[in-house]
Amino acid sequence: MGILDTLHVSLPPSITSMTTAEMEERVREIKQLMGSRLFIPGHHYQKDEVIQFADAVGDSLQLAQVSAENKEAEYIVFCGVHFMAETADMLTSPEQTVILPDMRAGCSMADMADIFQTEKAWRKLTETFGDRILPLTYVNSTAAIKSFVGKYGGATVTSSNAHKMVEWALGEKERILFLPDQHLGRNTAADLGISLDDMAVFDPATNDLVYDGDSENIKVILWKGHCSVHENFTVKNIESVRKNHPDMQVIVHPECRRDVVEQSDYNGSTKYIIDMIERAPSGTSWAIGTEMNLVKRLIANHPDKHIISLNPYMCPCLTMNRIDLPHLLWALEHVMADDPVNVIRVEPSVTTEAVRALERMLIRA
């Protein structure tokens, strides 16, 4: 039995026997009955069957911040993945309860940097570089990793402000450790003019720094992690678009590999991609390299534009898709009974340092 199996809860027949229409009607009824006591944030990558009920739609940090601003909500049913719900819990008040409808909704990237590996790696890196290294972590990381970064003077970054935060970090120390997504770290550093020759990779599986040359030349150490969705976009995908749709513009997320980002026309955060498509003139053509649920939604919302996925065989984010209509309804039924399930609670000691890392970013971004 795998860890996901241990987190799985069989839904009761009272829900599994319902039709989609019946479930939707019941969710609407609960929302009306709960009123301002209930708040449902939904990430951009969620299914339409879930996102239709979201009170706010956005990226992970944005949704956590909006949740924290909503002081009236007693229950925050977060339709996203585990690390996002953790951030919401850390930013909201102790009186508010954050719930994840399905505990199997995780993030493979965040899971690629666990706290035990990271602390072991940090001991090795500080033995080599002393106090001349600063950790940064993408917000797509666990609360424990955010706390680790906060403890050692570092900060979080988003895909929107990564350039500014890497510049800040390199002004503080000679080099940085960038967790957990090597591609965002590499693309950001390269955009800032840092040579690929000055970047190393830390492999947590072997606890080794992978680098050919004098380690004193290293400016950026990239954790060997990646997004399982964005890493599947390839240069061959771009070449196919250039051949079959010569007028089509390619826009990708910076979690894609470096060669994909280099050969695209544009790259940026999820918000950047959405804004670009919304501002694009009618009749323009786009190949988008990001999560499929979002791409499908952009296609539906912009019929005046020709939009395709950069990889036509791409699947939606599997862990994000754990949140579905039945699990949402199940969580809401428990909220209605004041018997919440799948409550996300981050330890106060972890929260303190993690929030410090977030605040270091927010005052500079």
GULUM-295352 format. One line per 5 residues: their letters; for each residue x, y, z of C-alpha. Coordinates in Angstrom, 1 decimal. Layout:
! residues N
A) X:Y:Z | ... .
! end
This chain:
! residues 365
MGILD) 0.0:0.0:0.0 | 1.4:3.4:-1.0 | 1.2:6.7:0.9 | -1.6:7.9:-1.3 | -3.7:4.9:-0.5 .
TLHVS) -3.3:5.6:3.3 | -4.6:9.1:2.7 | -7.6:7.9:0.6 | -11.0:8.1:2.2 | -13.9:6.3:0.6 .
LPPSI) -16.8:8.7:0.1 | -20.1:7.7:1.6 | -23.0:6.3:-0.6 | -25.0:9.4:0.2 | -22.6:11.2:-2.1 .
TSMTT) -21.5:8.5:-4.6 | -25.1:7.7:-5.4 | -25.8:11.3:-6.4 | -25.9:12.5:-10.0 | -23.6:15.4:-11.1 .
AEMEE) -26.6:17.7:-11.2 | -27.6:16.7:-7.6 | -24.1:17.3:-6.3 | -23.9:20.7:-7.9 | -27.3:21.7:-6.5 .
RVREI) -26.2:20.6:-3.0 | -23.0:22.5:-3.2 | -24.9:25.6:-4.2 | -27.3:25.0:-1.3 | -24.5:24.7:1.2 .
KQLMG) -22.8:27.8:0.0 | -26.1:29.8:0.3 | -26.7:28.4:3.8 | -23.2:29.0:5.0 | -22.9:32.5:3.5 .
SRLFI) -19.9:34.5:4.6 | -18.8:31.7:7.0 | -17.5:29.7:4.1 | -14.8:30.7:1.6 | -13.7:28.5:-1.4 .
PGHHY) -10.5:29.5:-3.1 | -9.7:27.7:-6.3 | -6.4:27.4:-8.1 | -6.2:28.1:-11.9 | -5.3:24.4:-12.5 .
QKDEV) -8.5:23.0:-10.9 | -11.2:21.2:-13.0 | -14.1:23.2:-14.2 | -16.5:21.1:-12.1 | -14.7:22.6:-9.0 .
IQFAD) -13.7:26.0:-10.2 | -17.4:26.9:-11.0 | -17.9:27.1:-7.2 | -14.7:29.1:-6.3 | -15.2:32.4:-4.6 .
AVGDS) -11.7:33.4:-5.8 | -9.5:32.0:-8.6 | -5.8:32.6:-8.7 | -2.3:31.4:-8.0 | -1.3:29.7:-4.7 .
LQLAQ) 0.1:32.7:-2.8 | -2.6:35.0:-4.1 | -5.3:32.7:-2.8 | -3.7:32.3:0.6 | -3.5:36.1:0.9 .
VSAEN) -7.1:36.6:-0.2 | -8.1:33.9:2.4 | -6.2:35.8:5.1 | -8.0:39.0:4.2 | -11.4:37.3:4.5 .
KEAEY) -11.9:37.7:8.2 | -15.5:36.6:8.1 | -14.8:33.1:6.8 | -14.7:30.4:9.5 | -14.0:27.7:7.0 .
IVFCG) -11.7:27.9:4.0 | -12.1:24.9:1.7 | -9.0:25.2:-0.4 | -9.3:23.7:-3.9 | -5.6:23.3:-4.7 .
VHFMA) -2.8:21.1:-3.4 | -1.4:20.5:0.1 | 1.4:23.2:0.2 | -1.1:25.8:-0.9 | -3.5:24.9:2.0 .
ETADM) -0.5:25.0:4.3 | 0.3:28.6:3.3 | -3.3:29.6:3.7 | -3.3:28.1:7.2 | -0.1:30.0:8.1 .
LTSPE) -1.5:33.3:6.9 | -5.0:33.0:8.3 | -6.0:33.5:11.9 | -6.1:30.7:14.5 | -9.9:31.0:14.5 .
QTVIL) -10.1:30.0:10.8 | -10.1:26.4:9.7 | -8.4:25.5:6.4 | -9.6:22.3:4.7 | -8.2:20.3:1.8 .
PDMRA) -11.0:18.3:0.2 | -8.7:15.4:-0.7 | -5.5:14.8:1.2 | -4.0:13.0:-1.8 | -3.9:16.4:-3.6 .
GCSMA) -0.1:17.0:-3.3 | 2.6:18.4:-5.5 | 5.3:16.2:-6.9 | 7.7:19.2:-7.1 | 7.2:20.2:-3.5 .
DMADI) 7.7:16.6:-2.4 | 11.1:16.5:-4.2 | 12.6:18.7:-1.4 | 11.8:17.2:2.0 | 13.1:18.8:5.1 .
FQTEK) 15.5:15.9:6.1 | 17.2:15.9:2.7 | 17.4:19.7:2.8 | 19.0:19.9:6.2 | 21.5:17.2:5.3 .
AWRKL) 22.3:19.1:2.1 | 22.7:22.4:4.0 | 25.2:20.9:6.3 | 27.3:19.7:3.4 | 27.0:23.0:1.5 .
TETFG) 27.9:25.2:4.5 | 30.9:22.9:5.2 | 32.0:23.8:1.7 | 31.0:27.5:1.4 | 30.7:28.6:5.0 .
DRILP) 28.3:31.6:5.6 | 28.5:32.6:1.9 | 25.3:31.0:0.8 | 21.6:32.0:1.1 | 18.6:29.7:0.5 .
LTYVN) 15.6:30.7:-1.6 | 12.5:28.6:-2.1 | 9.8:28.7:-4.7 | 6.4:29.1:-2.9 | 5.6:25.7:-4.4 .
STAAI) 7.3:24.0:-1.5 | 6.2:22.6:1.9 | 5.8:24.7:5.0 | 8.8:22.9:6.5 | 11.0:24.1:3.6 .
KSFVG) 9.7:27.6:3.8 | 10.5:27.5:7.5 | 14.0:26.2:6.8 | 14.6:29.1:4.4 | 13.3:31.6:6.9 .
KYGGA) 15.5:30.2:9.6 | 18.7:30.8:7.5 | 17.9:34.3:6.4 | 16.4:33.5:3.0 | 13.1:34.2:1.4 .
TVTSS) 10.4:32.7:-0.8 | 9.9:33.5:-4.5 | 7.1:33.3:-6.9 | 7.3:32.8:-10.7 | 6.3:36.5:-11.0 .
NAHKM) 9.0:38.0:-8.7 | 11.8:35.4:-9.0 | 14.1:37.8:-10.9 | 13.8:40.5:-8.2 | 14.3:38.0:-5.4 .
VEWAL) 17.3:36.2:-6.9 | 18.9:39.7:-7.5 | 18.3:40.5:-3.8 | 19.7:37.2:-2.6 | 22.9:37.6:-4.7 .
GEKER) 23.3:41.0:-3.2 | 23.2:39.5:0.3 | 25.5:36.5:-0.3 | 28.0:35.2:-2.9 | 25.8:32.4:-4.0 .
ILFLP) 22.3:30.9:-3.5 | 20.6:27.6:-3.0 | 17.4:27.6:-5.1 | 14.7:25.1:-4.0 | 12.9:23.0:-5.2 .
DQHLG) 12.5:23.7:-8.9 | 15.8:23.6:-10.9 | 14.1:24.9:-14.1 | 12.7:28.1:-12.6 | 16.0:28.7:-10.8 .
RNTAA) 18.0:28.2:-14.0 | 15.8:30.3:-16.2 | 15.7:33.1:-13.7 | 19.4:33.2:-13.2 | 20.1:33.0:-16.9 .
DLGIS) 17.7:35.8:-17.6 | 19.8:37.9:-15.1 | 22.9:37.2:-17.1 | 24.4:34.4:-14.9 | 26.2:31.9:-17.1 .
LDDMA) 25.1:28.3:-17.0 | 28.7:27.5:-16.3 | 28.3:29.2:-12.9 | 25.3:27.1:-11.9 | 25.5:23.7:-10.2 .
VFDPA) 22.9:21.1:-9.3 | 22.5:19.5:-5.9 | 21.2:16.0:-6.1 | 19.4:15.1:-2.9 | 19.3:11.4:-3.8 .
TNDLV) 23.1:11.2:-3.5 | 23.6:14.3:-1.4 | 26.1:15.5:-3.9 | 26.9:18.8:-5.6 | 27.1:18.1:-9.3 .
YDGDS) 29.5:20.5:-10.9 | 32.6:20.4:-13.2 | 35.1:23.0:-12.3 | 36.2:25.1:-9.3 | 33.3:25.3:-6.8 .
ENIKV) 34.3:28.9:-6.0 | 32.9:29.9:-9.3 | 29.4:28.7:-8.4 | 26.8:31.4:-8.0 | 23.6:29.4:-8.1 .
ILWKG) 23.0:25.9:-6.7 | 19.8:24.4:-8.2 | 18.0:21.7:-6.2 | 17.3:18.7:-8.5 | 13.5:19.0:-8.5 .
HCSVH) 11.0:19.8:-11.2 | 7.3:20.2:-12.1 | 6.1:16.9:-13.6 | 3.7:18.8:-15.9 | 6.0:21.6:-17.2 .
ENFTV) 9.0:19.3:-17.7 | 7.1:17.4:-20.3 | 7.1:20.3:-22.8 | 9.9:19.8:-25.3 | 11.8:21.5:-28.0 .
KNIES) 10.2:19.0:-30.4 | 6.8:20.4:-29.4 | 8.0:23.9:-30.4 | 9.5:22.6:-33.7 | 6.2:21.0:-34.5 .
VRKNH) 4.3:24.2:-33.9 | 6.7:26.2:-36.0 | 6.3:23.7:-38.8 | 2.5:23.3:-38.7 | 1.5:26.7:-37.5 .
PDMQV) 4.2:29.2:-38.6 | 2.1:32.2:-37.4 | 1.5:30.8:-34.0 | 3.3:32.4:-31.0 | 4.6:30.1:-28.2 .
IVHPE) 4.2:31.1:-24.6 | 5.4:28.9:-21.7 | 5.8:28.8:-18.0 | 9.3:29.3:-16.6 | 9.0:25.9:-14.9 .
CRRDV) 9.8:24.4:-18.3 | 13.3:23.3:-19.3 | 15.8:25.9:-20.3 | 15.9:25.0:-24.0 | 12.1:25.2:-24.2 .
VEQSD) 12.1:28.6:-22.6 | 14.9:29.8:-24.9 | 13.0:28.8:-28.0 | 9.6:30.1:-27.0 | 8.4:33.6:-27.9 .
YNGST) 7.3:34.5:-24.3 | 7.6:33.0:-20.9 | 6.1:33.9:-17.6 | 4.0:33.0:-14.6 | 0.4:31.7:-14.8 .
KYIID) -0.9:35.2:-14.4 | 1.4:36.5:-17.1 | 0.2:33.8:-19.5 | -3.5:34.6:-18.7 | -2.9:38.3:-19.1 .
MIERA) -1.1:37.9:-22.4 | -3.9:35.9:-23.9 | -6.5:38.3:-22.6 | -4.7:41.3:-24.1 | -3.8:39.5:-27.4 .
PSGTS) -5.7:40.8:-30.5 | -8.5:38.8:-31.9 | -7.4:36.4:-34.5 | -4.0:35.7:-33.1 | -2.7:32.2:-32.6 .
WAIGT) -1.1:30.8:-29.5 | 0.5:27.5:-28.3 | 0.6:27.5:-24.5 | 3.0:25.4:-22.4 | 1.3:25.0:-19.1 .
EMNLV) -1.3:22.9:-17.3 | -4.1:21.5:-19.5 | -7.1:22.5:-17.3 | -6.0:26.1:-17.6 | -5.3:25.8:-21.4 .
KRLIA) -8.7:24.3:-22.0 | -10.3:27.2:-20.0 | -8.4:29.8:-22.0 | -9.5:28.1:-25.2 | -13.2:28.2:-24.0 .
NHPDK) -12.9:31.8:-22.8 | -11.3:33.1:-26.0 | -13.1:31.7:-29.0 | -11.8:34.6:-31.1 | -8.3:33.3:-30.8 .
HIISL) -6.6:30.1:-32.1 | -5.2:28.5:-28.9 | -3.7:25.0:-28.5 | -1.6:23.2:-26.0 | 2.1:23.2:-26.8 .
NPYMC) 2.0:19.4:-26.1 | -1.2:18.0:-27.6 | -0.8:14.8:-25.5 | -0.4:16.6:-22.2 | -2.5:15.4:-19.3 .
PCLTM) -3.8:17.7:-16.5 | -1.8:17.8:-13.2 | -2.8:14.4:-11.7 | -2.5:15.5:-8.1 | -4.3:18.8:-8.6 .
NRIDL) -7.1:16.8:-10.2 | -7.6:14.8:-7.0 | -9.9:17.6:-6.0 | -13.2:16.8:-7.7 | -16.9:17.6:-7.2 .
PHLLW) -17.6:14.6:-5.0 | -14.7:15.4:-2.6 | -15.6:19.1:-2.5 | -19.2:18.2:-1.6 | -18.0:15.7:1.0 .
ALEHV) -15.8:18.3:2.7 | -18.7:20.9:2.6 | -21.2:18.5:4.2 | -18.8:18.1:7.1 | -18.4:21.8:7.3 .
MADDP) -22.2:22.2:7.5 | -22.2:19.7:10.4 | -19.4:21.7:12.1 | -17.3:18.5:11.9 | -14.5:19.5:9.5 .
VNVIR) -12.4:16.8:7.8 | -8.9:17.1:6.3 | -8.0:20.1:8.4 | -4.6:21.5:7.6 | -2.7:22.7:10.6 .
VEPSV) 1.0:23.9:10.5 | 2.9:23.8:13.8 | 3.5:27.3:15.3 | 7.2:26.8:15.3 | 7.2:26.0:11.6 .
TTEAV) 4.8:28.9:10.8 | 7.0:31.5:12.5 | 10.0:31.0:10.3 | 8.0:30.3:7.2 | 6.0:33.5:7.5 .
RALER) 9.4:35.3:8.0 | 10.5:33.9:4.6 | 7.3:35.1:3.0 | 7.5:38.5:4.6 | 11.1:39.0:3.3 .
MLIRA) 9.7:38.4:-0.2 | 6.6:40.6:0.2 | 8.5:43.7:1.4 | 10.7:43.5:-1.7 | 8.4:42.2:-4.4 .
! end
